[in-house]
Amino acid sequence: MPTLLLRNGRVIDPSRSLDRVTDLWIKDGTVLGDGQQPGQTADRVIDCTAMIVSPGLIDMHVHLREPGREEDETIETGTAAAIAGGVTSVACMPNTEPALDSRAAAEFVILQARRAGNCNVFPIGAVTKSRDGKELAELGGLVEGGAVAFTDDGAPVYSAEIMRRALEYCKMLNRTVLVHAEILELTQGGVMNEGAVSTHLGLRGMPGVAEDIMIARDILLAKLTGGRVHILHVSTADGVDLIRQGIARGVRVSGEACPHHFLLTDESLRTFDSNFKMSPPLRTRADADAILAGLKDGTLAVLATDHAPHAPEKKLRELDQAPNGILGLETFLPLCVTHLIEPGHLTWPQMLAKMTVNPAEVLGINRGTLKPGRPADVTVIDPKRKWTVDAKRFKSKSRNTPFHGWEVTGRAVATIVSGELKKNELG
C-alpha cells in the first residue's frame, strides 16, 4: 500500500483538540503522524491547501436495506453513497428482512461490505428477535458476529421489562442500546406532526409527547441499570430537555440530531410531497430551534442522517400510504456546513466532533481519530465549494430527498478508507 502525504491542509482532529495547518502522513493503512516525518518518503502527494483534513466521517444511523429490500438499496450502493459523501464508516440498522437478530446475520453484513470494498460497515443488532418486542435476541452471539450496538429502530422496544434486561445485558457486553422513541398508541395512523398544520390539512398527527414519554422511560431505566442509552433522531424540544436533564444527573445517555429535523418543519407537508414524510415526523420551528440549541450546548453529541432509501414507486404513493424516510449520506456534510457552520451555530471542530469521535465513542469502534497508529480513515473537505444538490446524480439506488435543487456549500473532495484512496477530486 503506497505511503500518502496529504500536504498543507487544515488538519482538524477533535479527538486530540488539534486544529492547525500541517501535513498528514499515511502508511500501511494507518496514520503515521502529522507534521514532518524525518526519513519518510511519500509515494503519492496530494495538495490539500485550503482544504480541511478530518478523521473519516461516521454516520451511525444508516439503513442499507440488504437483505430483503434490495430494490431500495444494497450494501454496495449504500456504501458507494457514503464514499461520495465523505463518510468512511456507517453503522447499519437491523430492520432488514429478516431482521439482523443473529450472529449469522451480522456476519453476512460484514461479508457483503467486504465484497463491496467501499467504506467500513458496522452492523447494529436487533434488541429483540425479529424486532417484534417479545423476546431478547441472542445479544452475545450478535457481538461475536460483529454487532457494535443494539436497537429495534423503526419500532420501539415496547416492554419496559425487556428494555431493562437489554440494558443490563448490554452493560455486561459494553454495548449501547439505541432508542427509537415512540408510543405507538399515540402515533397509530399518523402521517405527520400533530399540530396546527395537521389540523389545517386534515391529516392525522403524531404528537411529540409520543416521543417524549419513551425518552423519559428509557433514561430512567438507564439510571436504574447503569446501562447506556443513545436516543436516535431526536425531534422534539422536550426530548432535548429530557436528555439534557439526564446528562446533568449523571445518567449514561446521549442523543443525536439529523439535518432534516433542524432544517425543515411540518409546514413542508403543505406540499403533500412524500419526501417530507418521515418518522419521527418534521415538527415545529420551536422544536427545530431546540435541536439547534441542543447541538450548540452539547446535549446532542452526535450528528447522523437516518439514511432511509425507498424506491421511487414507493414514494409516489398517496401521502398516507407512502413509507417514511429520506436519503442522507450524500447531503450530510454540505447541509451541516451550510446550516451549522456558515450561520455560526457550530465551529468546525465542534461539528466534526459530532461526526467523528463522538459517534465512534457511542459505538465503541476504533475510528473517528487521526491519532498515530489508528486506521487511516480520512475525509478531505473543500469548505468553500458551492454546488447544487442533484438527486439524479446520487450513488444511492433511491432518489427520495427533499433537498433536490438546494444550493449548498462544502463538499468531500477525497475519501480515504484504511489508507486506500476511494474518492479523489484533488488530482
Buried (B, 14 or more C-beta within 10 A) or exposed (E): EEBBBBBBBBBBBBBBEBBEEBBBBBBEBBBBBBEEBEEEEBEEEBEBEEBBBBBBBBBBBBBBBBBEBBBBBBBBBBBBBBBBBBBBBBBBBBBBEBBBBBBEBBBBBBEBBEEBEBBBBBBBBBBBBBBEBEEBBBBEBBBEBBBBBBBBBBBBBBBEEBBBBBBBBBBEBEBBBBBBBBBEEBBEEBBBBBBEBBEEBEBBBBBBBBBBBBBBBBBBBBBEBEBBBBBBBBBBBBBBBBBBBBBEEEBBBBBBBBBBBBBBBBBBBEEBEBBBBBBBBBBBEEBBBBBBBBBBEBBBBBBBBBBBBBBEEBBEEEBEEBBBBBBBBBBBBBBBBBBBBEEEBBEBBBBBBBBBBBBBBBBBBEBBBBBEEBBBBBBBBBBEBEEEBEBEEBBBBBBBBBBBEBEBBBBBBBBBBBBBBBBEEBE
